[in-house]
Amino acid sequence: MYKHDLLIIGAGLAGLRAAVEGVRQGLNVAVITKVHPVRSHSNAAQGGINAALTDRGDDWKDHALATIKGSDYLADQDAVEVMCKEAGEALIELENMGVIFSRDDDGKLGTRAFGGQKKARTYFVGAITGSALLHVLYEQSIKYDLHIYEEWFVTKLIKDEGRISGAIAFDIKTGQMELISAKAVVLATGGAGRVFEPSTNALICTGDGLSLAMQAGAPLMDTEMIQYHPTTLSGSGILISEAARGDGAYLINSEGERFMENYAPDYMELASRDVVSRAEQTEIDEGRGVDGCVFLDLRHLGKQFIEERLGYLQEVALEFRGIDLSESPIPIKPGMHYIMGGIKTDLNGATNIPGLYAAGECANVSVHGANRLGANSLLDTIVFGRRSAVSSVEYIKSIQDLTPDERLLSREKSRIQSIIDRPKGMRSSELRLKMATSMTKGIGVWRNAESIENTSQIMKNIRGQLSNVYVENKGKIFNTDLVSFLELEFMIDVAESICQGASARLESRGAHFRTDITSRNDLEWLKHTIVELSDQGMNTKTSDVTITEWQPTERIY
Ligand SMILES: Cc1cc2nc3c(=O)[nH]c(=O)nc-3n(C[C@H](O)[C@H](O)[C@H](O)COP(=O)(O)OP(=O)(O)OC[C@H]3O[C@@H](n4cnc5c(N)ncnc54)[C@H](O)[C@@H]3O)c2cc1C
């Protein structure tokens, strides 16, 4: 058995920021990750990170209001206040650690505009912001000599006497399975994009942490809030960052019209993502698209500007579509990008289970509500990653050491072995594709009672078939076939919880737009949906939204 004070599951930005803080606070910290840390999905973030810097004449309250309006008033306003107040310090600290942010003409930190905000407060490193941040935090983790279980896969959390005291995981490289004991655990496992197909997310974004938490008894919140990003390449689902529109790109339909004028005349292309995605889908549905797409037009920005500020996007466009952005518009459509919902936590990342914390995309604090603003997620990972480690310190100091029961490890070993031993059956890839395409069809930009119910039934059927899946590779070394199956088990939990949330919420708010109930209903639904696991299956209830000073009003862009 391995032993640590604090075990962090996930080595993306939330996990590494939590880990660095844990060491600074004097804890024995370990990080566990199913891929090399810099291959975490945070690496793919392009556009930037939001912060209201006071020396720019910016005001955190302005950022908070934009975030709350963006969330369609579903975000908890105390959490948004914390995030926006701490943003400036968090950003400068990243710079001090070594992030080389892009500069403006005066040599100061440069900004670009992002959607849902009138003020340009998105700080960036070209179009590789996430990669730059992640590499710097990884350097810090080496400096602090953190223990990293690299390419280890967590299958279960250990719960003893009502509290979390570690996790069970296996080394993907050797198959060796271990119980890792810890006084507290932070889940920082990232998003669940692959529950949908296509998605902008990496193949590793399978919502493992949401399922691990739910299985341990922690509730998930607002899981129906799935963000469809307005600009993804058709087919592959690859993201074309909002940085393009932030830097001036237009959206046009098949007739060459900047159609956002009809939907969001004030903010145009930079309205909130849910608003822009619905506008695009309406254009496509009403026949003003081409092959299910509308177009992103950068031609007027000029070749030099595109290559300097958006070089990575130019590369993607050339490589995947053979299109030079300075010469032709590129076909795009809304695509699944982010899950606003997640493991319910307080302002310090604590869940309802002693010893269990969550931060980053897997968590729901809740700062994004029904729709996340672009560039607020990187901020969320940094602010709440740090806070979760700080709050775990007090808890760790207050508890008695517990030695987890080793029998839990043998039970989990037998469970995994019994999966490997299944002689024949279906392949997990078949079910994975069926699950993910059905989710996109039924829980898409539009949804209604019928589509949600159908999808829910499909997920139940797929769950029923999981015991028929077999793993072809019977070996121990790099058994990615086994990993895929275990991920599918996690994803089905997440998919069902999304259907539960979507079916419960009888209104349209933010990313959850029901064609059968098209308006927002603050009287009955200014509420979070909460999905919990019980012996009978998943239950849904609601809880109140925290309002501090911003009363809900009509949301016009
Ligand atoms: C293409 C793209 C572009 C984006 N651009 C931006 C942007 O410009 N600005 C912005 O604010 N946001 C952006 N986002 C969103 C943002 O990048 C993510 O929400 C954020 O980086 C998530 O960070 P994280 O630390 O929570 O998780 P991740 O970075 O996804 O890391 C998850 C970690 O958990 C580990 N893990 C998961 N399951 C297990 C398991 N079972 N066992 C062991 N380890 C496990 C993984 O190995 C990984 O290390 C973008 C997202 C995408 C997909």
Ligand as a Chemical Component Dictionary entry (heavy atoms), coordinates in Angstrom:
data_LIG
# 
_chem_comp.id                   LIG 
_chem_comp.type                 NON-POLYMER 
_chem_comp.pdbx_formal_charge   0 
_chem_comp.three_letter_code    LIG 
# 
loop_
_chem_comp_atom.comp_id 
_chem_comp_atom.atom_id 
_chem_comp_atom.alt_atom_id 
_chem_comp_atom.type_symbol 
_chem_comp_atom.charge 
_chem_comp_atom.model_Cartn_x 
_chem_comp_atom.model_Cartn_y 
_chem_comp_atom.model_Cartn_z 
_chem_comp_atom.pdbx_ordinal 
LIG C1  C1  C 0 -9.926  22.148 -27.515 1  
LIG C2  C2  C 0 -10.227 22.888 -26.247 2  
LIG C3  C3  C 0 -9.895  24.230 -26.123 3  
LIG C4  C4  C 0 -10.178 24.924 -24.948 4  
LIG N1  N1  N 0 -9.835  26.245 -24.837 5  
LIG C5  C5  C 0 -10.044 26.907 -23.677 6  
LIG C6  C6  C 0 -9.617  28.252 -23.505 7  
LIG O1  O1  O 0 -9.000  28.852 -24.376 8  
LIG N2  N2  N 0 -9.879  28.864 -22.327 9  
LIG C7  C7  C 0 -10.534 28.232 -21.301 10 
LIG O2  O2  O 0 -10.728 28.839 -20.249 11 
LIG N3  N3  N 0 -10.926 26.939 -21.442 12 
LIG C8  C8  C 0 -10.689 26.270 -22.586 13 
LIG N4  N4  N 0 -11.090 24.961 -22.697 14 
LIG C9  C9  C 0 -11.614 24.251 -21.524 15 
LIG C10 C10 C 0 -10.454 23.924 -20.569 16 
LIG O3  O3  O 0 -9.299  23.660 -21.301 17 
LIG C11 C11 C 0 -10.746 22.720 -19.688 18 
LIG O4  O4  O 0 -12.004 22.843 -19.086 19 
LIG C12 C12 C 0 -9.687  22.610 -18.574 20 
LIG O5  O5  O 0 -8.386  22.694 -19.110 21 
LIG C13 C13 C 0 -9.853  21.331 -17.792 22 
LIG O6  O6  O 0 -8.770  21.211 -16.909 23 
LIG P1  P1  P 0 -8.773  20.110 -15.769 24 
LIG O7  O7  O 0 -7.525  20.316 -14.998 25 
LIG O8  O8  O 0 -10.057 20.159 -15.054 26 
LIG O9  O9  O 0 -8.740  18.715 -16.546 27 
LIG P2  P2  P 0 -7.806  18.112 -17.698 28 
LIG O10 O10 O 0 -6.781  19.053 -18.172 29 
LIG O11 O11 O 0 -8.711  17.507 -18.688 30 
LIG O12 O12 O 0 -7.027  16.954 -16.923 31 
LIG C14 C14 C 0 -7.670  15.795 -16.451 32 
LIG C15 C15 C 0 -6.642  14.899 -15.798 33 
LIG O13 O13 O 0 -7.297  13.820 -15.147 34 
LIG C16 C16 C 0 -6.597  12.616 -15.396 35 
LIG N5  N5  N 0 -7.560  11.506 -15.263 36 
LIG C17 C17 C 0 -8.838  11.449 -15.699 37 
LIG N6  N6  N 0 -9.398  10.272 -15.381 38 
LIG C18 C18 C 0 -8.446  9.547  -14.728 39 
LIG C19 C19 C 0 -8.404  8.239  -14.152 40 
LIG N7  N7  N 0 -9.457  7.410  -14.193 41 
LIG N8  N8  N 0 -7.245  7.840  -13.571 42 
LIG C20 C20 C 0 -6.157  8.645  -13.542 43 
LIG N9  N9  N 0 -6.147  9.890  -14.067 44 
LIG C21 C21 C 0 -7.277  10.323 -14.644 45 
LIG C22 C22 C 0 -6.041  12.798 -16.794 46 
LIG O14 O14 O 0 -4.932  11.950 -17.004 47 
LIG C23 C23 C 0 -5.643  14.284 -16.765 48 
LIG O15 O15 O 0 -4.353  14.423 -16.219 49 
LIG C24 C24 C 0 -10.809 24.250 -23.872 50 
LIG C25 C25 C 0 -11.126 22.901 -23.982 51 
LIG C26 C26 C 0 -10.862 22.235 -25.168 52 
LIG C27 C27 C 0 -11.262 20.783 -25.266 53 
# 
loop_
_chem_comp_bond.comp_id 
_chem_comp_bond.atom_id_1 
_chem_comp_bond.atom_id_2 
_chem_comp_bond.value_order 
_chem_comp_bond.pdbx_ordinal 
LIG C1  C2  SING 1  
LIG C2  C3  SING 2  
LIG C2  C26 DOUB 3  
LIG C3  C4  DOUB 4  
LIG C4  N1  SING 5  
LIG C4  C24 SING 6  
LIG N1  C5  DOUB 7  
LIG C5  C6  SING 8  
LIG C5  C8  SING 9  
LIG C6  O1  DOUB 10 
LIG C6  N2  SING 11 
LIG N2  C7  SING 12 
LIG C7  O2  DOUB 13 
LIG C7  N3  SING 14 
LIG N3  C8  DOUB 15 
LIG C8  N4  SING 16 
LIG N4  C9  SING 17 
LIG N4  C24 SING 18 
LIG C9  C10 SING 19 
LIG C10 O3  SING 20 
LIG C10 C11 SING 21 
LIG C11 O4  SING 22 
LIG C11 C12 SING 23 
LIG C12 O5  SING 24 
LIG C12 C13 SING 25 
LIG C13 O6  SING 26 
LIG O6  P1  SING 27 
LIG P1  O7  DOUB 28 
LIG P1  O8  SING 29 
LIG P1  O9  SING 30 
LIG O9  P2  SING 31 
LIG P2  O10 DOUB 32 
LIG P2  O11 SING 33 
LIG P2  O12 SING 34 
LIG O12 C14 SING 35 
LIG C14 C15 SING 36 
LIG C15 O13 SING 37 
LIG C15 C23 SING 38 
LIG O13 C16 SING 39 
LIG C16 N5  SING 40 
LIG C16 C22 SING 41 
LIG N5  C17 SING 42 
LIG N5  C21 SING 43 
LIG C17 N6  DOUB 44 
LIG N6  C18 SING 45 
LIG C18 C19 SING 46 
LIG C18 C21 DOUB 47 
LIG C19 N7  SING 48 
LIG C19 N8  DOUB 49 
LIG N8  C20 SING 50 
LIG C20 N9  DOUB 51 
LIG N9  C21 SING 52 
LIG C22 O14 SING 53 
LIG C22 C23 SING 54 
LIG C23 O15 SING 55 
LIG C24 C25 DOUB 56 
LIG C25 C26 SING 57 
LIG C26 C27 SING 58 
# 
